[in-house]
Amino acid sequence: MAFILPDLPYAKTAFGEDMSAETFDYHHGKHHNAYVVKANELVAADASLQGKSLLELINSSKGGLFNQVGQIWNHSFFWLGLSPETQEPTGKLADLINEGFGSTDALIEKLKAEAVGHFASGWAALNLKDGKLEVTSYHDADTPVAHGATPLFILDVWEHAYYIDYRNARPSYADTILKKHVNWAWVAENLDGNGAERANQPG
Ligand code: MN
C-alpha cells in the first residue's frame, strides 16, 4: 500500500492573498506530493520497509527516507492546523495558553519569534509537554513525532511556504498565518494526545 497525498481540508482559494491558490498548487501539489512520490519509491525498493505506517517509518529510519516520511507527516499536520476563518482559542486550550504565556497574543508573538528566529528551513511548533504548552522548532524535515512530543500545531518556515506570497518576508508570513489562520479548534482537539495519529497513514 502506497502513501497518498492527503486532500486539503479546504478550497485552495479559501485563504485569499494570505495563502494563495498558487502557493497551494506548489506547496501541496508539488512539494508535498514530491515527498509522497519519493517515499513510495524508497519503500517499494526495500521489502523490510513495507507495511510500516508513516509514524513507524519516521521512528525507524534516518537520512533520505526519514526526510521524505517526516515531511509527509509534517505537511499533513500543518494543513490540518490552518483555518480560512479567524478563530480564538477556547476552553482548556485557552486556559493552558493563559497559564503558560499570559494571553493568546503573547503565545502568537512567541511562536512568531520562534518561526522568524529559526535559521534556514524547518518548522516552528506548539507541543504539549508535561501538561503545559511548549514552543519550539525543528530543522529541515525533523518533526515533533520523532522526539516523542505531543504535537498541537506546526508552522512551515521553509522558503517554499511563503516565497510566492511574501517573497523573502518570513515575519509577514508568520504574522499573518499565526494571527488569522490557526485552526484553534483543531489545536484543542490535539490536547487528547492523538495529534500524531491525525496525520499518520497506514503502510
Ligand atoms: Mn513545506
Boltz pocket constraint, residues with backbone or C-beta under 6 A from the ligand:
constraints:
  - pocket:
      binder: B
      contacts: [[A, 27], [A, 31], [A, 75], [A, 156], [A, 158], [A, 160], [A, 161]]
      max_distance: 6.0
